[in-house]
Amino acid sequence: MNERYEGRAITQMCKMIASVGLIVGFSLFLLSFIASAYNQDFFLTIISLGIMGASMFMFGFGTFMGILTETYRKTELHS
């Protein structure tokens, strides 16, 4: 496998997971304003903000791991 491809694959996978999570979280957030009868305790709002926060954390962690993998491979090849 190409050394640089592995880091890009991790980053691409985390971008896809984060984008799906952000879309689901944002749509639930908008739904929480429309369906106010089900949202008396702000349950949908809290869940949607949690999904969006987890997606952003996943994106940041995946980007960090992808960069770390690419940097490690570069230093391993030059040693």
GIPEBEL-V619056 format. One record per run of one state. SS is the DSSP state (h for helix, s for strand, l for the rest). FROM is the first residue (numbers start at 1). LEN is the number of residues. Records with the same first field share a line. If there is no record, write none. Layout:
SS = FROM-LEN, FROM-LEN
This chain:
l = 1-2, 35-8, 79-1
h = 3-32, 43-36
